[in-house]
Amino acid sequence: MSHFSAVRTKIVNKQLLIESIREAGKPVQTEYAIRGFHGQAVRATVVAVLDGEYDLGFQWDGTQFNAVADFSYGSCGGGSRSLEAELKAIIQIYTAKAAMAEVAANAALNSSNVTVKVH
């Protein structure tokens, strides 16, 4: 039985989210169905299309994007990374991009040399 779950995030910028998913090496769809167990699906605003039978989606709740997936089975299929690992990678990239965008928008910080490292 499929069990789609939502995980609250602090992701608020749709364009940075899309760029982060692409930088993580995943195809992106918007207003698309997230695949879950035995072909069950639910729609999301932004979807990272993953290998195997499962996808990772992000639904806008009016304030932020919540990650949505069928986390109950954990794997993206074919021995690839878990859905949690895919989400972590996307959030790390998003966080770095959001930090750099904030620095670029802040004139007082523009004159300093800022580097963001993601581990």
Helices and strands as residue ranges (DSSP letters): E 5-11, H 14-23, E 28-35, G 37-39, E 41-48, E 56-60, E 65-69, H 83-105, H 107-110
